[in-house]
């Protein structure tokens, strides 16, 4: 059964009978996990294995696991620093920051792959304009060339560990104060300013072959009246056309407050898919997820299926193997040093 266009979530640390049936519906293509789904590494590994066993090819299992305050699994996993720590290091020692970024990308991905998770919605490619609380220290830096450079290294490290990356939030969430989880942000800047600033990291990562992009639930009202994730102009003309992106586009969560004025859940899903998304996320709202799946009964896009299939994880090391690996031990030391804001000038 090919991957469907909808990513859903689960209520707890194990699947209910209803959830098993939900995940067997053809419209489902993936599952996103949250902290509530995590109790221990062993439990998480069993849950992911059970999800994977339901379908062939297996459903994608994803998570928001960036580091800092956005790290869903903590106990038993290395605590990753917020990505702003890499930007601060870059201001002191560019070469060390590049090495550390690649190392953190590898560490993030290899630990997730060890429990079977296919990919993380990372890295954040937004710029640290200083006005967005929801982005804040999740961003690498204010300067687009630094964000592109560090983002590239993180993605390269993730890929070396067997995981593709999803850059977010296209074309940039960092220039607005409102939190799209709570309201619909509006960015009043003209297209040329966004093009030569916030879009630059996405442009670089697209040229270097990033596999996934997530658009922002932000309206750029000098460009289009629709949020980027519902906008054919942003997704087809700019991301696919001007930037030449060939990978998978994942909507941000359709249960966020920024989407509420655009209709019910099926309407929001249709808007996202028609704009150019390959997969839509419906989180924390089982009824909404069921409504979307009912509305998309029979929906199939072979091109999207091929793009999504690339997101399956490769290579899954064991935790015992990791703990015996000097590369993993060195990466953990780097993560801890960055988290403690030490001035790194050490080889990685």
C-alpha positions in Angstrom: 0.0 0.0 0.0 1.7 3.3 -1.1 2.1 6.2 1.3 -1.0 8.4 1.6 -0.9 12.2 1.9 -1.8 12.5 5.6 0.4 12.4 8.7 -1.4 11.8 12.0 -0.5 11.4 15.6 -1.1 9.0 18.5 -2.6 9.6 22.0 -0.1 7.7 24.2 2.9 5.4 24.5 1.2 2.5 22.8 -1.4 2.2 20.0 -5.0 1.6 20.6 -7.1 -0.7 18.5 -8.8 2.3 16.9 -5.4 3.9 16.1 -4.2 0.6 14.4 -7.2 0.7 12.1 -6.6 4.4 11.5 -3.0 3.8 10.4 -4.2 1.1 7.9 -6.3 3.6 6.0 -4.9 4.3 2.5 -4.8 8.0 3.1 -2.4 7.8 6.0 1.3 8.1 5.0 3.0 8.8 8.3 2.9 9.3 12.1 4.4 12.2 14.0 5.5 11.4 17.6 5.4 13.8 20.6 6.7 13.7 24.1 3.5 12.1 25.3 4.4 9.1 23.1 7.7 8.6 24.9 8.4 6.7 28.1 11.8 5.1 27.4 14.0 4.1 24.5 12.9 0.5 24.7 9.2 1.5 24.7 9.8 4.0 21.8 11.6 1.4 19.8 8.7 -1.1 20.2 6.1 1.5 19.3 8.0 2.5 16.1 8.5 -1.1 15.2 4.8 -1.8 15.6 3.9 1.2 13.4 6.3 0.1 10.8 4.9 -3.4 10.8 1.4 -2.3 9.9 2.2 -1.5 6.2 4.6 -2.3 3.4 6.2 0.0 2.5 6.2 1.1 6.1 4.6 4.4 7.3 6.9 7.3 7.8 7.6 8.0 11.5 8.7 11.6 12.2 9.3 13.8 15.2 10.1 17.5 15.9 13.6 16.9 17.4 15.7 20.0 16.8 17.6 20.5 20.1 17.1 23.1 22.8 13.5 23.5 23.8 12.2 21.5 20.9 13.4 18.0 21.7 10.6 15.5 22.1 12.7 12.6 23.5 15.0 13.4 26.4 15.6 10.6 29.0 18.2 8.3 27.5 18.9 10.6 24.6 21.7 13.2 24.4 20.4 16.6 25.3 21.1 18.7 22.2 21.8 22.4 22.5 19.6 25.0 20.8 20.9 25.7 17.3 21.7 29.4 18.3 24.7 27.9 20.2 26.2 27.0 16.8 25.6 30.5 15.6 27.4 32.0 18.6 30.3 29.6 18.0 30.4 30.7 14.4 31.0 34.3 15.5 34.1 33.1 17.4 35.4 30.3 15.2 33.8 29.6 11.9 35.7 26.3 11.2 34.8 24.9 14.6 31.1 25.8 14.1 31.0 24.0 10.8 32.5 20.9 12.3 30.2 21.1 15.3 27.1 21.6 13.2 27.9 18.5 11.1 28.5 16.5 14.3 25.3 17.6 15.9 23.3 16.8 12.8 24.8 13.3 12.8 24.2 12.8 16.5 20.6 14.0 16.3 19.9 11.6 13.4 21.9 8.6 14.5 20.1 8.4 17.9 16.7 8.7 16.3 17.6 6.0 13.7 18.7 3.7 16.6 15.1 3.6 17.7 13.7 3.4 14.2 12.4 7.0 13.6 12.6 7.8 9.9 13.2 11.6 10.1 13.0 14.8 12.1 11.4 18.0 11.1 14.8 19.8 11.3 16.7 22.0 10.8 15.1 25.4 11.3 16.3 27.7 8.6 14.5 30.8 9.8 16.5 33.9 10.5 17.0 35.2 14.1 15.4 38.6 13.5 14.9 39.0 17.2 11.2 39.6 17.1 9.8 36.0 17.1 9.4 34.3 20.4 8.4 31.0 18.8 11.6 30.9 16.8 14.0 32.6 19.1 17.1 30.4 19.8 15.8 27.7 17.5 17.4 29.8 14.7 21.1 29.5 14.0 21.8 33.2 13.3 20.6 36.5 11.9 22.8 36.4 8.8 21.3 34.3 6.0 24.8 33.1 4.8 25.5 31.8 8.3 22.2 30.0 8.5 22.7 28.4 5.1 26.2 27.3 6.0 25.3 25.8 9.4 22.1 24.3 8.0 24.0 22.7 5.2 26.4 21.1 7.7 23.6 19.8 10.0 21.8 18.3 6.9 25.1 16.6 5.8 25.5 15.1 9.2 21.9 13.9 9.3 22.3 12.3 5.9 25.6 10.6 6.9 23.6 8.9 9.7 20.9 7.6 7.3 18.3 10.3 7.7 16.9 13.0 5.3 16.1 16.5 6.6 13.1 18.8 6.4 14.0 22.5 6.4 11.5 24.9 7.9 9.6 27.3 7.9 9.7 28.4 4.2 10.0 31.2 3.2 10.9 32.3 6.8 9.0 32.7 10.1 11.6 34.7 11.9 10.4 38.2 10.8 7.0 38.2 12.6 6.2 38.5 16.2 2.9 36.4 16.3 3.1 32.7 17.0 1.3 30.7 14.3 0.3 28.2 16.9 -1.9 30.9 18.5 -2.7 33.4 15.7 -2.2 34.1 12.0 1.0 36.1 11.6 1.3 38.6 8.8 4.7 39.7 7.4 4.5 43.0 5.6 7.9 43.0 3.9 8.0 43.1 0.1 9.1 40.1 -1.9 12.6 41.5 -2.8 13.5 41.9 0.9 12.4 38.3 1.7 14.2 37.0 -1.4 17.5 38.6 -0.5 17.3 37.8 3.2 15.1 35.0 4.6 14.9 32.9 1.4 18.7 32.6 1.0 19.2 29.6 3.4 16.3 27.8 1.6 17.9 28.5 -1.7 21.2 27.1 -0.7 19.8 24.0 0.9 17.6 23.3 -2.1 20.6 23.6 -4.4 22.4 21.1 -2.2 19.5 18.6 -2.4 17.6 18.8 0.8 14.8 16.2 0.7 12.0 18.0 2.6 10.7 21.5 3.2 7.9 22.7 5.5 6.2 26.0 4.7 5.2 28.6 7.3 1.6 29.4 8.4 2.4 33.0 7.7 0.8 35.5 5.3 3.3 37.6 3.4 0.7 40.2 2.4 2.8 42.1 -0.1 3.1 38.8 -2.1 -0.1 36.8 -1.5 -3.2 36.8 0.7 -2.8 33.2 1.6 -0.3 31.7 4.1 2.7 30.2 2.4 1.5 26.6 3.1 -1.8 27.3 1.3 -0.2 29.4 -1.5 0.5 28.0 -5.0 2.5 31.2 -5.6 4.9 30.4 -2.8 5.0 26.6 -3.2 4.8 26.2 -7.0 6.1 29.5 -8.5 8.8 30.3 -5.9 9.8 27.0 -4.2 9.4 24.6 -7.1 9.9 27.1 -9.9 12.3 29.8 -8.9 14.3 27.7 -6.4 13.9 24.4 -8.3 13.0 22.2 -5.3 12.3 18.6 -6.2 11.7 17.1 -2.8 8.7 16.6 -0.5 6.7 19.5 0.9 5.1 18.9 4.3 2.4 21.2 5.6 2.8 22.5 9.1 0.1 21.3 11.5 -3.4 22.0 10.2 -4.8 22.3 13.7 -2.7 25.4 14.5 -4.7 28.6 15.1 -3.2 30.3 12.0 -5.2 27.9 9.8 -8.6 28.2 11.5 -10.0 31.0 9.3 -9.5 29.0 6.2 -12.3 26.5 6.7 -12.8 23.1 8.3 -10.1 20.4 8.4 -10.9 18.9 4.9 -10.9 22.4 3.4 -7.5 23.2 4.9 -6.1 19.9 3.7 -7.4 20.5 0.2 -5.9 24.0 0.2 -2.5 22.7 1.2 -2.5 19.8 -1.3 -3.7 22.0 -4.1 -1.1 24.6 -3.3 1.6 22.0 -3.7 2.1 20.1 -0.4 2.8 16.4 -0.7 1.7 15.5 2.8 -0.5 17.4 5.4 -0.1 17.1 9.1 -3.2 16.9 11.3 -2.1 16.7 15.0 -3.9 16.7 18.3 -7.3 16.4 16.7 -8.4 12.8 16.0 -11.8 13.9 14.7 -10.1 16.4 12.3 -7.8 13.7 11.1 -10.7 11.3 10.4 -12.5 14.1 8.6 -9.5 14.7 6.3 -9.1 11.0 5.6 -12.8 10.7 4.7 -12.6 13.7 2.4 -9.4 12.4 0.7 -10.7 8.9 0.1 -9.3 7.7 -3.2 -6.8 10.6 -3.4 -3.5 9.6 -4.9 -0.6 11.5 -6.5 2.2 9.2 -7.8 4.7 12.1 -7.9 4.1 12.9 -4.2 4.4 9.2 -3.3 7.8 9.0 -4.9 8.9 12.2 -3.1 7.7 10.9 0.2 9.3 7.4 -0.3 12.7 9.2 -0.2 12.0 10.1 3.5 12.3 6.5 4.7 15.3 6.2 7.0 18.4 4.2 6.1 20.6 2.2 8.4 19.5 1.7 12.0 22.4 1.2 14.4 21.8 -0.4 17.8 22.2 1.6 21.0 24.8 -0.9 22.2 26.7 -0.2 18.9 26.5 3.5 19.5 27.7 3.3 23.0 30.8 1.4 21.8 31.4 3.9 19.0 34.1 6.6 19.7 32.5 8.9 17.2 29.3 8.9 19.2 31.1 9.5 22.4 33.0 12.4 20.9 29.7 13.9 19.5 28.1 13.7 22.9 31.0 15.6 24.4 30.6 18.3 21.7 26.9 18.6 22.4 27.5 19.0 26.1 30.2 21.6 25.6 28.0 23.6 23.3 25.1 23.3 25.7 27.4 24.7 28.4 28.4 27.5 26.1 32.0 26.6 26.2 34.3 28.2 23.7 35.1 25.3 21.4 38.2 25.4 19.2 38.6 21.6 19.3 38.7 19.3 16.3 35.5 17.3 15.8 
